[in-house]
Amino acid sequence: MERLFHIAAALLIGAAAVFFLLNNFDGVFISIVLACLSFFLSVRTQVKGRLSNREMEREREFASKQEVDEAPDLHAEGRQEDRAGQKL
């Protein structure tokens, strides 16, 4: 999707150049504004994709931590220690 916005921005900059050569300054302004809009939309989609990837990674890490916390600790069974680390 972001590639589409980059292409649209490039085409609109080209259209602005053509309008400039034809002395159509209203067309230049509109083309440049739309090119900027397209560029910022491409940045927005890129950031949105990164944020969704990070959120998915955090959910996976949280799920794996829950699995580890819920699993029984086989090494600690039958062994109890007080705060000083002495075996009871």
Secondary structure, 3 states (H helix, E strand, C coil): CHHHHHHHHHHHHHHHHHHHHCCCHHHHHHHHHHHHHHHHHHHHHHHHHHHHHHHHHHHHHHHHHHHHHHCCCCCCCCCCECCCCCEC
